[in-house]
Amino acid sequence: MPLWSSGIQEPVMAQGITIPALFAVSTESLILRTVLSKLRQEMFRRGFYWEKKFTAKCTQCDEEYQEEVETCKLCNGTTRKPDIDELTYPKWLLKQENSMEQSFFHLLHELESDLNIVDDGFLVLIKEYFIDPETKEVQFYRVKEMIRGDPIFMRIVADKRGVRGGRYKICLVHRENVKTHSESDKCEICGSEMQDVHYVNMAGSGKTQYFVEGEVLHISKYNPSKLYGRSPVNTMWRQAMTLTAMDNYIYTAYQKRRIPKGIISVTTDNLESMKSFWKATDEKMERDPHYIPRVGIESSSGRGGVNWVKFMDTLEEMQYIGVRDEIRNRIAAFYGVSSIFMVDNGKSGGLNNEGLQILVTNRAVEFGQKVYTEILFPRLLKQMNVSDWKLTLYPNEEEDEITRLRRDEQELNVAQRMAQLGFVPDLLDEPANRDIRFTYSKPPPAPAPPPGGMPPGGGGMPPGGGGMPPMMPPGGMPPGGMPPQMMGRGGMPMPPQMGGGMPTSRQVPPGMGMPMQPGSEGMGMRNRGPVAPQRRGTMGSGSPLSSVQQRGPPPSPMQNVSDTLLDARRPRGR
């Protein structure tokens, strides 16, 4: 069963909604236009650049390499570099303005607006063909200019299966000569071959423009299909129209005040008396604005009253701000534009963080840029016979500075942990990349000691002979006996556990290990800071009541006097 009828296809729209109406509501709604404008600005804010597809390419098998290669690894063929001459004409063309004084940058902005409104973008390539006068065949062509095709009038010609063409044929030289597929394949004027029509422009006073394959580049962003996309504004039509109605309500309320807030209903048995009273009251109010009316109600039946009938709710009662913010958030969420890009950073909640909001919008922009860098630009360069280069949009914005610093901090922490495990970190020198990156390598294992337990390379004895330990000076014991740092009180040698056999931290020779840290116990080493306080079992003479003795520097004379006074005041003194 066919999906469409063969010929000019029409886009699928909701009943009662037309493409001009979609453009109208996108222009009239302030919130919708703000969202579309900010998204479009971020898409092309930094422009585009040319990038080579490969560094080397085989001339025989077309294998591409991203590094310098002189011989192909597959077929051993010679390689070549990208041809710089391919960019001569495309660079010149992209800098030129078309016949409507539009630059390529303005064309991209128009295409982005068309994609965000109707999800259909048409780039028309005006080509100049060179036909062989003898064979009547196209020898070559060039793109003269580029214009934007209006989605209101641009239509796709397809068969019942959705394949382009299959209905009309035209001559490339005589465009007015249009035929159907059932007619002759040769132009009656020049005799050249007729070409299949893929797109038509139905604008103008009854004169339709026909385009063959390669003359119109069609893209869709949100819902690509065989033919047309699906309009995002069509999906959010009710929300957009609600915003427009709310703006009109505020405008009318502040400008015209045609609708009264309410009426005063007076219930009385004498209507004429009430009318005359209010008339007299109005006259007195015109003469004296400070006049206070006095109302007297007289009723023979004893019934009467005054009632207020309200016609309009206030903006607070209608929750105007809440409804407006909800609709705005729905529209912005569809396009991926955060509140910070609409200069609204006063809302609290989930995505109030500036870095997260920028990240959300950057992802939406990245998705939109892929439509151009991966679909539109490759098709455009193919029509310009450019195969060695590609056109790429710059990322809309550098990553958040705080995010980059946090990533660098994490990388440094990883490097420290890897160093503790025995790996050697090496900082990468990448000028193009500001991020800190390390490479890690395992150091070679230490050589095993030779049999006998002697250290390698020294003959087993330290310099100076005598069999003395390494901490001793060369030549053995110095004159006068042991050094002072190894003597205890009264000139007695200190045992090793008291520190006599170990030099101080300033006397440790290189290669003897880490110096002793303050608070360390005996000859052991600590790298976790000072040791914990030690418990004391007995109380010394004049000592404080506390049973905890902290290690540290010796107390000063003033501190000793203060401790003595405190001890004297306690019941448990000496």
C-alpha positions as CSV (number, residue, x, y, z in Angstrom):
1,M,0.0,0.0,0.0
2,P,1.6,3.3,-1.0
3,L,2.5,5.8,1.7
4,W,2.1,8.8,-0.6
5,S,0.8,9.7,-4.0
6,S,3.5,10.1,-6.7
7,G,4.5,13.7,-7.3
8,I,4.9,16.8,-5.1
9,Q,4.7,15.9,-1.5
10,E,3.2,18.0,1.3
11,P,4.6,18.2,4.8
12,V,2.5,16.6,7.6
13,M,0.9,19.3,9.8
14,A,-1.7,19.3,12.5
15,Q,-5.2,20.2,11.4
16,G,-5.7,23.9,11.1
17,I,-2.0,24.8,11.5
18,T,0.1,26.0,8.5
19,I,3.8,26.7,8.1
20,P,3.3,30.5,8.0
21,A,1.4,30.2,11.3
22,L,4.4,28.4,12.8
23,F,6.7,31.2,11.8
24,A,4.2,33.8,13.0
25,V,3.9,32.4,16.5
26,S,7.7,31.9,16.7
27,T,8.1,35.6,16.0
28,E,5.3,36.9,18.3
29,S,6.1,34.8,21.4
30,L,8.8,36.5,23.4
31,I,9.9,33.4,25.3
32,L,9.9,31.1,22.2
33,R,11.9,33.6,20.2
34,T,14.4,34.1,23.0
35,V,15.0,30.4,23.2
36,L,15.5,30.1,19.5
37,S,17.7,33.1,19.3
38,K,20.0,32.0,22.1
39,L,20.3,28.5,20.7
40,R,21.2,29.9,17.2
41,Q,23.8,32.3,18.6
42,E,25.6,29.5,20.5
43,M,25.6,27.3,17.4
44,F,27.7,29.7,15.2
45,R,29.2,32.0,17.8
46,R,32.8,31.0,17.1
47,G,32.5,30.3,13.3
48,F,33.9,27.4,11.4
49,Y,37.3,26.2,10.2
50,W,38.8,23.8,7.6
51,E,40.3,20.5,8.7
52,K,42.1,17.9,6.8
53,K,40.6,14.4,6.8
54,F,43.8,12.5,6.8
55,T,47.6,13.0,7.1
56,A,48.5,10.5,4.4
57,K,46.4,8.6,1.9
58,C,47.3,5.7,-0.4
59,T,47.1,6.4,-4.0
60,Q,46.1,2.9,-4.9
61,C,43.7,1.5,-2.3
62,D,42.6,4.9,-0.8
63,E,43.5,3.8,2.7
64,E,43.7,6.8,5.0
65,Y,46.3,7.3,7.8
66,Q,46.3,9.9,10.6
67,E,50.1,9.8,10.9
68,E,53.0,10.3,8.5
69,V,53.3,7.2,6.3
70,E,55.3,6.9,3.1
71,T,54.2,3.5,2.1
72,C,50.7,2.0,2.5
73,K,50.6,-0.8,5.1
74,L,48.0,-2.8,3.1
75,C,49.1,-2.7,-0.5
76,N,52.6,-1.1,-0.2
77,G,51.5,1.7,-2.5
78,T,52.7,5.3,-2.3
79,T,50.9,7.8,-0.2
80,R,50.0,11.5,-0.7
81,K,49.1,14.4,1.5
82,P,45.8,16.4,1.3
83,D,45.5,18.5,-1.8
84,I,45.6,22.1,-0.7
85,D,44.4,23.3,-4.2
86,E,40.9,21.9,-3.4
87,L,40.3,24.7,-1.0
88,T,41.0,27.5,-3.4
89,Y,37.5,28.0,-4.9
90,P,35.4,26.9,-1.8
91,K,37.2,29.4,0.5
92,W,36.6,32.1,-2.0
93,L,32.9,31.2,-2.5
94,L,32.2,31.0,1.3
95,K,33.5,34.6,1.7
96,Q,31.3,35.9,-1.1
97,E,27.7,37.2,-0.7
98,N,24.9,35.9,-2.9
99,S,22.6,38.0,-5.1
100,M,20.5,38.9,-2.0
101,E,23.6,40.2,-0.2
102,Q,23.7,37.4,2.3
103,S,26.9,35.8,3.5
104,F,27.4,32.2,4.3
105,F,27.2,33.0,8.0
106,H,23.7,34.5,7.5
107,L,22.6,31.5,5.5
108,L,23.5,29.2,8.4
109,H,21.5,31.3,10.8
110,E,18.4,31.1,8.5
111,L,18.8,27.4,8.2
112,E,19.0,27.0,11.9
113,S,15.8,29.0,12.4
114,D,14.0,26.8,9.8
115,L,15.2,23.6,11.6
116,N,14.0,24.8,15.0
117,I,10.6,26.0,13.7
118,V,9.5,23.5,11.0
119,D,12.4,20.9,11.2
120,D,13.2,21.4,7.5
121,G,16.1,23.3,6.1
122,F,16.7,23.8,2.3
123,L,20.0,25.1,0.9
124,V,19.7,25.9,-2.8
125,L,22.9,25.7,-4.9
126,I,22.8,27.8,-8.0
127,K,25.1,26.0,-10.5
128,E,26.7,27.0,-13.7
129,Y,26.8,24.0,-16.1
130,F,29.3,23.5,-19.0
131,I,27.8,21.3,-21.7
132,D,29.7,19.7,-24.6
133,P,28.1,21.1,-27.8
134,E,28.7,17.9,-29.7
135,T,27.7,15.2,-27.2
136,K,25.2,17.5,-25.3
137,E,26.6,16.1,-22.0
138,V,27.6,18.0,-18.9
139,Q,31.3,18.2,-18.8
140,F,31.7,20.0,-15.5
141,Y,29.9,22.6,-13.3
142,R,30.6,25.0,-10.5
143,V,28.5,26.4,-7.7
144,K,27.9,30.1,-8.4
145,E,26.0,31.0,-5.2
146,M,24.0,29.6,-2.3
147,I,20.6,30.8,-1.2
148,R,18.1,29.7,1.4
149,G,15.0,27.8,0.3
150,D,11.9,29.0,2.1
151,P,10.2,26.0,3.8
152,I,6.8,27.6,3.1
153,F,7.2,27.1,-0.6
154,M,9.9,24.3,-1.0
155,R,8.5,20.9,-1.7
156,I,9.9,17.5,-2.3
157,V,9.1,15.5,-5.4
158,A,9.0,11.7,-4.7
159,D,7.3,8.6,-5.8
160,K,4.9,6.4,-3.8
161,R,7.8,4.9,-1.8
162,G,9.3,8.2,-0.8
163,V,12.2,8.0,-3.3
164,R,13.2,11.4,-4.8
165,G,12.1,12.1,-8.3
166,G,10.0,9.9,-10.6
167,R,7.5,12.5,-11.8
168,Y,9.0,15.5,-13.7
169,K,12.0,16.1,-16.0
170,I,13.7,19.4,-17.0
171,C,16.6,20.5,-19.2
172,L,19.6,22.0,-17.4
173,V,19.9,24.8,-19.9
174,H,16.2,25.5,-20.7
175,R,14.6,25.3,-17.3
176,E,11.2,26.3,-18.6
177,N,11.0,23.0,-20.6
178,V,9.3,20.7,-18.1
179,K,8.1,17.2,-19.0
180,T,6.7,14.2,-17.3
181,H,8.4,10.8,-17.3
182,S,6.1,9.5,-19.9
183,E,7.3,12.0,-22.5
184,S,10.5,12.3,-24.4
185,D,13.9,12.2,-22.6
186,K,15.5,14.8,-24.9
187,C,15.1,18.5,-24.8
188,E,13.3,19.8,-27.9
189,I,15.4,23.0,-28.0
190,C,19.0,21.8,-27.5
191,G,18.7,18.1,-27.7
192,S,20.4,17.5,-24.3
193,E,19.4,14.8,-21.9
194,M,16.5,15.6,-19.5
195,Q,17.2,15.4,-15.8
196,D,14.9,14.1,-13.0
197,V,13.4,16.7,-10.7
198,H,13.8,16.2,-7.0
199,Y,12.7,19.6,-5.5
200,V,10.4,22.4,-6.5
201,N,9.9,26.0,-5.4
202,M,6.2,26.9,-5.6
203,A,6.7,30.6,-4.8
204,G,6.0,33.2,-7.4
205,S,3.1,34.1,-9.5
206,G,2.2,30.7,-10.9
207,K,5.8,30.0,-12.0
208,T,7.3,27.0,-10.3
209,Q,11.1,26.5,-10.1
210,Y,12.4,22.9,-10.6
211,F,15.6,21.6,-9.2
212,V,17.5,18.4,-10.0
213,E,19.6,16.2,-7.8
214,G,22.5,18.0,-6.1
215,E,20.9,21.5,-6.5
216,V,19.0,21.5,-3.2
217,L,20.4,20.2,0.1
218,H,17.7,19.2,2.5
219,I,18.3,18.4,6.2
220,S,16.2,17.7,9.3
221,K,17.2,18.0,12.9
222,Y,14.7,16.7,15.4
223,N,12.7,14.1,13.4
224,P,14.3,13.2,10.1
225,S,12.4,10.8,7.9
226,K,12.2,9.8,4.2
227,L,10.7,13.2,3.3
228,Y,10.0,16.0,5.8
229,G,10.7,16.5,9.4
230,R,8.2,17.2,12.2
231,S,7.9,20.7,13.4
232,P,8.8,21.3,17.1
233,V,6.6,24.4,17.2
234,N,3.7,22.3,15.9
235,T,4.2,20.1,18.9
236,M,4.2,23.0,21.4
237,W,1.6,25.0,19.5
238,R,-0.8,25.2,22.5
239,Q,1.9,26.3,24.9
240,A,3.2,28.9,22.5
241,M,-0.3,30.2,21.8
242,T,-1.0,30.3,25.6
243,L,2.0,32.5,26.1
244,T,0.8,34.8,23.3
245,A,-2.6,35.0,24.9
246,M,-1.1,35.8,28.3
247,D,1.0,38.6,26.8
248,N,-2.1,40.0,25.0
249,Y,-4.1,39.9,28.3
250,I,-1.4,42.0,30.1
251,Y,-1.2,44.4,27.2
252,T,-5.0,44.9,27.1
253,A,-5.3,45.2,30.9
254,Y,-2.7,47.9,31.0
255,Q,-3.6,49.8,27.9
256,K,-7.4,49.8,27.5
257,R,-9.0,48.4,30.7
258,R,-12.1,47.6,28.7
259,I,-13.3,44.8,30.9
260,P,-14.5,46.0,34.3
261,K,-13.2,44.2,37.4
262,G,-16.9,43.8,38.6
263,I,-20.2,45.5,39.3
264,I,-22.0,46.6,42.4
265,S,-25.4,45.0,42.7
266,V,-27.9,46.9,44.9
267,T,-31.1,45.1,46.0
268,T,-33.8,47.7,46.9
269,D,-37.6,48.3,46.6
270,N,-37.2,51.8,45.3
271,L,-34.9,51.7,42.3
272,E,-35.5,55.3,41.3
273,S,-34.5,56.6,44.6
274,M,-31.3,54.7,44.4
275,K,-30.5,56.1,41.0
276,S,-31.1,59.6,42.0
277,F,-28.9,59.1,45.1
278,W,-26.0,57.8,43.0
279,K,-26.4,60.6,40.5
280,A,-26.2,63.2,43.3
281,T,-23.2,61.3,44.8
282,D,-21.3,61.3,41.5
283,E,-21.9,65.1,41.1
284,K,-20.6,65.7,44.6
285,M,-17.5,63.5,43.9
286,E,-16.7,65.5,40.8
287,R,-16.7,68.8,42.9
288,D,-15.0,67.3,45.9
289,P,-12.8,64.3,45.5
290,H,-12.6,63.9,49.3
291,Y,-16.4,63.7,49.8
292,I,-17.5,60.6,51.6
293,P,-20.8,59.3,50.4
294,R,-23.5,58.4,53.0
295,V,-25.8,55.6,52.1
296,G,-29.2,55.1,53.7
297,I,-31.2,52.0,52.8
298,E,-35.0,52.2,53.3
299,S,-37.2,49.2,52.6
300,S,-40.8,48.7,53.5
301,S,-40.4,45.0,53.3
302,G,-37.3,45.0,55.4
303,R,-35.3,43.4,52.6
304,G,-32.3,44.8,50.8
305,G,-28.6,44.6,50.4
306,V,-25.5,45.4,48.4
307,N,-23.5,42.6,46.6
308,W,-20.1,42.7,44.7
309,V,-20.0,40.6,41.6
310,K,-16.4,40.0,40.4
311,F,-15.7,39.6,36.7
312,M,-11.9,39.1,36.7
313,D,-9.4,37.4,38.9
314,T,-6.2,39.1,39.8
315,L,-2.9,37.9,38.3
316,E,-2.0,36.3,41.7
317,E,-5.2,34.4,41.8
318,M,-4.7,33.2,38.2
319,Q,-1.1,32.2,39.1
320,Y,0.2,34.1,36.1
321,I,3.9,33.9,37.1
322,G,3.8,30.2,37.9
323,V,2.0,29.2,34.7
324,R,4.3,31.4,32.6
325,D,7.5,29.9,34.2
326,E,6.2,26.4,33.7
327,I,5.5,26.9,30.0
328,R,8.8,28.6,29.5
329,N,10.6,25.7,31.2
330,R,8.8,23.2,29.0
331,I,9.8,25.0,25.8
332,A,13.4,25.6,27.0
333,A,13.7,22.0,28.0
334,F,12.7,20.8,24.5
335,Y,15.5,22.9,22.9
336,G,18.0,22.3,25.7
337,V,18.4,26.0,26.5
338,S,19.0,26.5,30.3
339,S,17.7,29.4,32.3
340,I,21.1,31.0,32.7
341,F,21.2,31.7,28.9
342,M,17.9,33.6,29.2
343,V,19.3,35.7,32.0
344,D,17.3,34.0,34.7
345,N,19.5,32.8,37.5
346,G,17.2,33.5,40.4
347,K,15.5,30.1,40.4
348,S,16.5,27.6,42.9
349,G,16.4,23.9,42.5
350,G,18.0,21.0,40.6
351,L,19.9,22.7,37.8
352,N,20.6,26.0,39.4
353,N,24.3,25.3,39.4
354,E,25.9,27.4,36.7
355,G,28.2,24.7,35.5
356,L,25.4,22.1,35.1
357,Q,23.3,24.5,33.1
358,I,26.1,25.3,30.8
359,L,26.8,21.6,30.4
360,V,23.1,21.0,29.4
361,T,23.1,23.7,26.8
362,N,26.5,22.7,25.5
363,R,25.2,19.2,24.8
364,A,22.2,20.6,22.9
365,V,24.5,22.8,20.9
366,E,26.8,19.9,20.2
367,F,23.9,17.9,18.9
368,G,22.8,20.7,16.6
369,Q,26.3,21.2,15.3
370,K,26.6,17.6,14.2
371,V,23.7,18.1,11.8
372,Y,26.0,20.6,9.9
373,T,29.4,19.0,10.4
374,E,28.3,15.4,9.6
375,I,25.4,15.9,7.1
376,L,25.1,19.4,5.5
377,F,28.8,20.3,5.1
378,P,29.9,16.9,3.7
379,R,27.1,17.2,1.1
380,L,28.1,20.8,0.3
381,L,31.8,19.9,-0.2
382,K,30.8,16.9,-2.4
383,Q,29.1,19.3,-4.7
384,M,32.3,21.4,-4.8
385,N,34.5,18.3,-5.5
386,V,36.3,18.6,-2.1
387,S,37.3,15.2,-0.8
388,D,40.5,15.7,1.2
389,W,39.1,18.4,3.6
390,K,36.1,18.9,5.9
391,L,34.3,21.9,7.2
392,T,33.8,21.9,11.0
393,L,32.1,24.3,13.4
394,Y,34.1,25.4,16.4
395,P,32.7,24.2,19.8
396,N,30.4,26.9,21.1
397,E,32.3,27.4,24.3
398,E,35.3,26.2,26.3
399,E,34.5,24.0,29.2
400,D,33.7,25.6,32.4
401,E,36.9,26.8,34.1
402,I,35.9,25.4,37.5
403,T,35.2,22.0,35.8
404,R,38.6,22.0,34.2
405,L,40.4,22.9,37.4
406,R,38.5,20.1,39.2
407,R,39.6,17.6,36.6
408,D,43.2,18.7,36.9
409,E,43.0,18.3,40.7
410,Q,41.7,14.8,40.3
411,E,44.5,14.0,37.9
412,L,47.1,15.2,40.4
413,N,45.5,13.1,43.2
414,V,45.7,10.1,40.9
415,A,49.4,10.8,40.2
416,Q,50.2,11.0,43.9
417,R,48.6,7.7,44.6
418,M,50.3,6.1,41.7
419,A,53.7,7.4,43.0
420,Q,52.9,5.9,46.4
421,L,52.4,2.5,44.6
422,G,55.8,2.7,43.0
423,F,55.0,4.1,39.6
424,V,56.8,7.1,38.1
425,P,54.4,9.8,36.7
426,D,55.5,11.8,33.7
427,L,53.7,15.0,32.7
428,L,52.6,15.1,29.1
429,D,53.7,18.2,27.2
430,E,50.6,19.0,25.0
431,P,50.4,22.7,24.2
432,A,47.1,22.3,22.4
433,N,45.5,20.7,25.5
434,R,45.4,22.7,28.7
435,D,44.4,19.7,30.8
436,I,47.0,18.1,33.0
437,R,47.8,14.5,31.9
438,F,50.3,12.0,33.1
439,T,51.8,8.8,31.8
440,Y,52.9,6.2,34.3
441,S,55.8,3.7,34.1
442,K,57.0,1.0,36.4
443,P,60.7,1.6,37.6
444,P,63.1,-1.3,37.0
445,P,63.5,-3.7,40.0
446,A,66.4,-3.2,42.3
447,P,69.3,-5.6,41.7
448,A,69.4,-8.6,44.0
449,P,72.3,-8.7,46.6
450,P,75.1,-11.1,45.8
451,P,75.5,-14.3,47.7
452,G,76.9,-13.7,51.2
453,G,74.7,-10.8,52.0
454,M,77.3,-8.1,51.1
455,P,76.1,-5.0,49.4
456,P,76.8,-4.8,45.7
457,G,79.7,-2.9,44.3
458,G,81.5,-2.1,47.5
459,G,83.6,-5.2,48.3
460,G,81.6,-5.7,51.5
461,M,83.3,-3.0,53.6
462,P,82.5,0.7,53.9
463,P,85.2,3.2,52.8
464,G,87.8,3.8,55.5
465,G,88.1,0.1,56.6
466,G,88.0,-1.0,60.2
467,G,84.7,-2.6,59.9
468,M,82.9,0.4,61.4
469,P,79.3,1.1,60.7
470,P,78.4,3.6,58.0
471,M,77.5,6.3,60.5
472,M,81.1,6.3,61.8
473,P,83.5,8.8,60.3
474,P,86.1,7.4,57.9
475,G,89.0,5.8,59.8
476,G,87.0,4.6,62.7
477,M,86.6,6.2,66.1
478,P,87.4,9.9,66.2
479,P,90.1,11.1,68.6
480,G,88.7,11.4,72.1
481,G,86.2,8.6,72.0
482,M,82.6,8.5,70.9
483,P,81.0,11.5,69.5
484,P,79.0,13.7,71.8
485,Q,75.7,12.8,70.2
486,M,76.3,9.2,71.1
487,M,77.1,9.8,74.8
488,G,74.6,9.9,77.6
489,R,74.6,11.9,80.8
490,G,77.8,11.6,82.7
491,G,79.7,10.5,79.6
492,M,78.2,7.1,79.5
493,P,77.3,5.7,76.0
494,M,73.7,5.7,75.3
495,P,72.0,2.5,74.3
496,P,70.6,2.2,70.8
497,Q,67.0,2.3,72.0
498,M,67.7,5.7,73.6
499,G,69.0,7.1,70.4
500,G,72.7,6.8,71.1
501,G,73.4,4.5,68.2
502,M,71.5,6.6,65.7
503,P,72.6,10.1,64.6
504,T,70.2,12.9,64.6
505,S,68.1,13.9,61.6
506,R,70.7,16.5,60.5
507,Q,73.5,13.9,60.7
508,V,71.9,11.2,58.6
509,P,74.1,10.6,55.6
510,P,72.5,10.5,52.2
511,G,70.9,7.1,51.4
512,M,70.4,6.1,55.1
513,G,66.7,6.6,55.0
514,M,64.2,9.1,56.3
515,P,65.1,11.2,59.3
516,M,63.2,10.7,62.6
517,Q,60.1,12.8,62.8
518,P,59.1,14.7,66.0
519,G,57.2,12.4,68.3
520,S,58.6,9.2,66.8
521,E,59.4,6.2,69.1
522,G,63.0,5.1,69.4
523,M,64.6,4.3,66.1
524,G,61.4,3.6,64.2
525,M,60.0,5.9,61.6
526,R,56.5,7.3,61.2
527,N,54.9,9.1,58.3
528,R,51.5,9.6,60.0
529,G,52.4,12.6,62.1
530,P,53.1,12.7,65.9
531,V,52.4,9.7,68.0
532,A,49.4,9.5,70.3
533,P,49.7,10.6,73.9
534,Q,51.0,7.9,76.4
535,R,49.3,7.0,79.6
536,R,51.2,7.4,82.8
537,G,50.6,5.0,85.7
538,T,52.1,6.9,88.6
539,M,51.9,10.5,89.6
540,G,55.2,12.4,89.8
541,S,56.1,14.9,92.5
542,G,54.3,18.2,91.8
543,S,52.9,16.9,88.6
544,P,49.4,17.9,87.4
545,L,46.4,15.8,88.1
546,S,46.1,14.7,84.5
547,S,47.3,11.2,83.7
548,V,48.3,12.1,80.1
549,Q,51.7,13.3,79.3
550,Q,52.1,15.0,75.9
551,R,55.3,15.0,74.1
552,G,56.7,18.3,72.9
553,P,59.2,21.0,73.5
554,P,60.4,21.7,77.1
555,P,58.2,24.1,79.1
556,S,59.3,27.7,79.5
557,P,60.1,29.2,83.0
558,M,56.8,31.0,83.0
559,Q,54.9,27.8,82.2
560,N,56.7,26.0,85.0
561,V,55.6,28.7,87.5
562,S,52.1,28.6,86.3
563,D,52.0,24.8,86.6
564,T,53.3,25.0,90.2
565,L,50.6,27.5,91.2
566,L,47.9,25.2,89.8
567,D,49.2,22.2,91.6
568,A,49.3,24.0,94.9
569,R,45.6,24.9,94.6
570,R,44.5,21.3,94.2
571,P,43.6,19.1,97.2
572,R,45.8,16.3,95.9
573,G,49.1,18.2,95.7
574,R,52.5,17.0,96.5
